[in-house]
Amino acid sequence: MIVRWFPVWERARAQSVVWMASRLGGALAPILVIPLQQAVGWRVSFFVFGAVGLVWAGVWYGWFRDRPEEKKDVSASERAEIATAAPATGLTKTPWKQLFSQPNLWWLMLMYHANAWCGFFYLTWMHIFLVNGRGYTAQDLIARSWVPFVVGALANLGGGYVSDVLVRKIGLKWGRRWLGFAGLGTASVFLAATIFTEDKVLTVVWLALAYGCSDFALPVAWAVCLDLGKGHAGKVSGAMNSAGQLGSFFTTVSFGYIVVHFGTYNAPLVPIAIMSLVGAVAWLNIDASKPLLKSHP
């Protein structure tokens, strides 16, 4: 959708808005879900959010269009600007062998796999970590657990904007690469700092900064999929995200086992911090200026 609706110099910002919205949802979740579950039980929350999803699906179906030319309120000049960078359509065959023969794709997949170790900690284990590892109560969660998600939302927005500015100034290769490297590299530092503090407030501060740094690079990763994939951007995005979901599986499953084995909730943060560093190194090998296919639709 972003390839079809945005020129190349706006795609990281477009991705940043999408991911910012997801983080704001994460920030609102404990504020909405905990009181709802306390009042009417946990099952009702599933019905409530399921109903919201159905309503939004109806709104989306009525409002969204696959292409700019299908939407009446998009002007001719807007369509012309978008079309300068939009790929041709009508693809009938995916050159999988060519795509996966490129080291660029494998580095991209490794980077996102490593990044997912950090990201999915916040989505699956952070609240349990705060309760069992730092003594948080339900009221503490309502008061503070939203902070990392708000910081992540702002970082997503900033990361997309900064990357697009850098692309215009220094080109695709380093405009994407530097930001991704800096984001995941500093995230590993703040995750390490979390391990060495027991203070409730400072724990959330370090976690928020780590999430913000990681998310600063997130829209850039998805923009790189468009840079590298061109007419096959969907397949490249799918390959990268599959590698990421494998990372999310590992961190989600291993977290509990690591806690039991080492007897502390700090222990799982060690491999998460290491994987963030691995992702930073992977960024130094990703070149967004070199499409995966020499000739593409």
Residue pairs with C-beta under 8 A, 6 or more apart in sequence:
1 66
2 11
2 14
2 15
2 18
2 222
2 226
3 11
3 86
3 87
3 226
3 233
4 66
4 67
4 68
4 82
4 86
5 14
5 67
5 68
5 82
6 14
6 82
7 81
7 82
7 84
7 85
8 85
8 167
8 226
8 227
9 164
9 167
9 168
10 164
11 164
11 223
11 226
11 227
12 159
12 160
12 161
12 163
12 164
12 167
12 176
12 219
12 220
12 222
12 223
13 157
13 160
13 161
13 164
13 219
14 160
15 160
15 218
15 219
15 220
15 222
15 223
16 156
16 157
16 158
16 159
16 160
16 161
16 218
16 219
17 156
17 157
17 160
18 219
19 153
19 156
19 215
19 218
19 219
19 222
20 153
20 154
20 156
20 157
21 153
23 149
23 150
23 152
23 153
23 156
23 215
24 149
24 150
24 153
25 149
26 122
26 123
26 146
26 149
26 152
27 146
27 147
27 149
27 150
27 153
28 146
30 127
30 141
30 142
30 145
30 146
31 142
31 146
33 45
34 138
34 141
34 142
35 142
36 44
36 45
36 48
37 44
37 45
38 138
65 71
68 74
68 78
68 79
68 82
69 79
87 230
87 231
87 233
87 296
87 297
88 231
88 297
89 231
89 297
90 297
91 231
91 232
91 297
94 232
94 235
95 232
95 293
96 235
98 292
98 293
99 105
99 232
99 235
99 236
99 239
99 292
99 293
100 106
100 239
102 292
103 285
104 228
104 286
104 287
104 290
104 292
105 228
105 236
105 239
105 292
107 282
107 285
107 286
108 221
108 224
108 225
108 228
108 236
108 239
108 240
108 282
108 286
109 239
109 240
109 242
109 243
110 243
110 278
110 279
110 282
111 180
111 184
111 221
111 279
111 282
111 283
111 286
112 221
112 240
112 241
112 243
112 244
112 247
112 279
113 243
113 244
113 246
113 247
113 279
114 184
114 247
114 275
114 276
114 278
114 279
114 282
115 184
115 214
115 217
115 218
115 221
115 244
115 247
115 275
115 276
115 279
116 243
116 244
116 245
116 246
116 247
116 248
116 251
117 247
117 248
117 250
117 251
117 271
117 272
117 275
117 276
118 184
118 187
118 191
118 210
118 211
118 214
118 272
118 275
118 276
118 279
119 211
119 214
119 215
119 218
119 244
119 248
120 247
120 248
120 251
120 252
121 129
121 251
121 255
121 268
121 269
121 272
122 148
122 149
122 152
122 207
122 211
124 248
124 251
124 252
124 255
125 251
125 252
125 255
125 268
126 145
126 148
126 207
127 136
127 141
127 145
129 265
130 136
130 140
130 141
130 144
130 145
130 203
130 204
131 137
131 141
132 265
133 264
133 265
133 266
134 198
134 200
134 203
134 265
135 200
136 144
136 145
136 200
140 200
144 200
144 201
144 204
145 204
147 204
147 205
147 208
148 204
148 207
148 208
148 210
148 211
148 212
149 211
150 208
151 208
151 209
151 211
151 212
151 215
152 208
152 211
152 212
152 214
152 215
153 215
154 212
155 211
155 212
155 213
155 214
155 215
155 216
156 215
156 216
156 218
156 219
158 216
159 179
159 183
159 215
159 216
159 217
159 218
159 219
159 220
160 219
160 220
160 223
162 179
162 216
163 175
163 176
163 179
163 219
163 220
163 223
164 175
165 175
166 174
166 175
166 176
166 178
166 179
167 175
167 176
168 175
169 175
171 289
172 227
172 288
172 289
173 287
173 288
173 289
173 290
175 288
176 220
176 223
176 224
176 227
176 286
176 288
177 283
177 284
177 286
177 287
177 288
179 216
179 217
179 220
180 217
180 220
180 221
180 224
180 280
180 283
180 286
181 280
181 283
181 284
182 213
182 216
182 217
182 280
183 213
183 214
183 215
183 216
183 217
183 218
183 220
183 280
184 213
184 214
184 217
184 276
184 277
184 279
184 280
184 283
185 213
185 276
185 277
185 280
186 209
186 213
187 210
187 211
187 213
187 214
187 276
188 210
188 273
188 274
188 276
188 277
188 280
189 210
190 206
190 207
190 209
190 210
190 213
191 206
191 207
191 210
191 269
191 272
191 273
191 276
192 269
192 273
193 206
194 203
194 206
194 207
194 210
194 266
194 269
195 266
195 269
195 270
195 273
197 203
197 206
210 276
214 276
217 283
221 240
222 237
222 240
223 288
224 286
224 288
225 233
225 236
225 237
225 240
226 233
226 237
227 288
227 289
227 291
228 236
228 288
228 290
228 291
228 292
229 235
229 236
229 237
229 291
229 292
230 291
230 293
230 296
230 297
231 296
231 297
232 292
232 293
232 296
232 297
236 292
247 275
251 268
251 271
251 272
251 275
254 268
254 271
255 268
258 267
258 268
258 271
259 265
259 267
259 268
261 267
